[in-house]
Amino acid sequence: MWKFILYEWKYWLRSPMTWIFLIINTLMVMGAVSSDQVTIGGSIGSVHKNAPYVIQFYYGVMSLVCLLMTTAFMNASANRDFAHDMYQLVFTSPIKKRDYYFGKFIGAVTMAIIPLLGVSLGSLIGPLMPWAQPERYGYAAWNGHLLGIITFAIPNTIIAAVLIYILAIHYRSNIVSFMGSMLILVLYGVSAGFTKDIEKEWLANLLDPFGFHPENIISKYMTIDEKNIHGVALTGAFLINRLVWTGVTLAILVAAYFKFSFSAKCTIKYHRIFTFSPLVPHPF
């Protein structure tokens, strides 16, 4: 398994796409932190523009903004063997199905988190801009960065990556993968409106797959001074939400593993159905 993980890491660390995505996110957050003309997810009010609460909030919003970036990572890793006509060689070699399936996923999903680190970079660079107003900033508190990564960046990337990876590795189609990512956004928009109408708070907290509802409930009772000092703690309903949704999606990943056919013949059939083009025969 480690061979596939290391290969994905080496491949994506050498790929310009990884660093282009990181730069884009860094510039977006830098603009939001350094200027009032740029906003991410709405106004932050009187809180410091680099407050731990704000940085954690940006990680949450950007985990959704980066959904297409995550799709690019997962789809490319799942379909690379077909893009280079190596599928027959790979599927007929003595490679374990488990190592191939989970190795590619772990390698790609860890790399998909790298662009989100632009939130931290942008929030650190923003206050240094010449047009930034010094009175709008506090000291750099690292707990906001850490909480943002733990509560939003990692779990939300995993949740989206699992669903996209399953579609990509089963159907071998770029169109299906990106349609899946759009469907995730649509379903989240529907669920967000649905949870607002639920009277039972614990149920509304549980039904939010990306964790914004329980985070908003907790932060609603925080003062401005508290938001300037620390982010929203991962406790109570917020913790349960993150554990439940991450656990459910990982269980789906494992269930899909047993449905995944590690066979060149079966995979060729899916590829032809969803790409509507003949495959070029491999020389081996």
N, C-alpha and C positions, 0 to 999 in steps of 0.2 A: 504493500500500500504506500509505503514511504517513497518509493520510486516515482509513483504517479504524483504524489503531493509535491515532491521536490521539483519534478519536471514542470508542473504548473507554476510553481513559484518562480523558477528560472525564466520560464517563457514570459510570464506577465511582467516581471521586473525588467525584462529587456524590451518589452513592448511600449512604444510611445503612447498608446492609448491610455495606459494606467496613469501616466504622469500628466497627460493632457486633461484627463478627468479630475485629477487632484488639483491642477492649476485652476481649472474652471470653478471648482467649489471654493477654493481659497479666495479667488477674486470676488465671488458672490458674497461670501461672509465678510470679507474685508470691507466691501462697499457698504454692507448693512451696519457694520460696527463703526465705521468711520464717518458715515454720512446719514442724515435724516431723510435724504431723498431716496434711499434704497431700503426696502423692508423685506423681511423674510417671515412669512406667517403672520403678519400683522404688527401693530404697534406694541412696544414693550413698556410704554408708560414712563414713569419717573425712575425706573430701575437703571442702574449703571449699564451702559451699553456692552460692557465686558463682564457683567456679573455672572457668577456660576449658574444661576437660574436661567439666564438668557442663553448662555452657551449650551446648556443641556437642552433647552427648548429648540435651539437651532439644529442640534443633532437629530432631534425628533423630526423636524420638518424636512431636513435634508435627506433623511433616510427614505422619505417618500419621493422627493425630487430626484434622487439617484436611482430610482427604480429601473429606468431605462439603461442606466450604466450597469447595474447589477445584471440585467437581462443580457447585455453584451458579453459580460464575463462568462456567465453560465452557459449561454448558447454556443459561444465559440469553443469553450472547453468540451462540451458534450458532442459537438459536431466536427471537431478538428480532423478526426480520422477520415471522415468522408470528404472534407474539403481538399485533403491531400491524397485521396484515393489509397488510404492505408487500412481501410476497414477490414478487408478480407485477411490481410496479414495479421492484424491485431486479434481478430476473433478466431483465428485458427491456430494461434500460437499458445504455448502453455502458460497463459496468464489467468490468474484467478479472477472470476467474476466479481467477487467481493472487493479485491484490490482495485480493479478498474473502476467500478461504480462509485465506491466511497472515496477512493483516492482522488479522482477527478473532482468530486464535489467539494471535498475539504480544501483541496488546493485552490479551486476557483473562488469559493466563498470567502476564504481568508484574504485573497487578493481584492475581492470586491469591497472589502471594508476600507482599504487604503484611501480611495478617493474621499471618503467621509472624514478622514483626518484633516482635510482642508478646512473643516469648521474650526479646529484648534489653531491651525496656522493663520487663518484669516482673522480670528479674534485676537491673536497676538500681534499681528502686523497692523491691524486697523488703527489702534490708538497712536501709532507712530507716524501716521500720515500728516502732512503739514496742515491740512484743512480740518483735522480733528480737534474738537473742543476739549481741553484737558479736564474741565469740571464734570464731564459726562462719564468719566471712567474711575474705577477703583483699582485696587491692587489686583495683580493676576493671581486668582485662586484656582489651584489645580483640581479641586474636588469637583468643580463643574465639568471639566473635561473628562475626568474619570467616570462620573455619573452619566454623562451623555453617551459615552462609549458603551458602558455596561447596560444602561436602561433602554437605549434606543438603537445605537449603531449596530451592535452585534445581534441582538434578538430580531430586529426588524429586517436586517439583511438576510439572516438565516431564514426567516419566514418567507420572504419573497423569493429567495434563491432556491429553496426546496421546490416550490410550486413551478418555477420556471425551469429548473433543471429536469424535473420529471417530464414535463412537456417536451423539452429539447431532446432528451436522451431516448424517449420513446417514439417520438414522431419525426425526429431529424429534420425539422423544418424551421427556418428563420421566421416565417410568417406566423406559425402557430405559437412560437415562443413570445414574439412581441405582442400578439393578440392576447396571450395569457397575461402579460404585464399590464396591458390596458384594462383587462377584465378585473385585475386586482384593484386598480384604482377606482373603477366603477363600483365594484362591490363594497369597497371601503367607504365611498361617498354615500352609498345607500345605507350601510350599517351605521355610519355616523349620525345620519338623520334619524334612524330608527332608535338608537340608544338614547337620544335626547327625549324621546317620548315615553321611555320606560320609567315607571314610578319607583321600582325597586333598584336602588343604587348599586347593590352588589351584583345584580344581573347585568346592568349597563356597563359596569366596570369589567366584567368578565367577557362580554361580547365584543369589546373593542380589540381587534387583533394587533394593532400597532401601539396600544398603551397610552393614547392621548387622554382618554376620558378619566381613568384613575389618577393620572398625573395632574390633570386640571383640577380635580376635586381636592387633592391635597394642597396644591399651590394656591387655591382660592383663599385659604385661611392663613397664608404666610404674609407677613408684613414686608414692606419695601426693604427694611434693614436686613431681614432674614434672607430675602432673595439676593441681596448684595453680598452676603457672607457665604451662603451655601445653596446648593441645588435641592431638588426634591428627593428626599431619601427613598431608597428602594425598600419599602416596608409595607405591611398590610395588603390592601387590595392591589396596589401597584406591583408588589412582588409576586402575588398570586397570578396576576394577569400575565406577567412576563414569563413565569414558569410554565403556566398552562399552555399558552400559545406556542412557545418554543418547543415544549414537550410534544404537543399535538403534531406540529409540522415535522419534527424529527421522526415521530412514529409513522407519519405518512411516507416519509423518505424510506424508512425501513420496509414498509409494506410494499411500496413500489419496486423495491429491490427484488422481491420474489416474483414480481410480474415482468421484470426486465429480462428479455431474451438475449443471452450472450451468444448469438448465432448470426453469422454473416447472412445466411439465407433469409431469415426472418426480418433482419434489419433492412436488407435491400428492398423487401416488399413494402415496408413502411416508407422508405425513402422515395420510392417511385410513386406511391400513392399521393404523398403530400408535396412533392416537388414537381410532379408532372413532367419529368425529364428523365431520359435513360441514363444509367450510370456508365461511366467509362470503365471497361473491364480492366482489372488490375493484372499486371504481367505475371504475378506469382500464382 
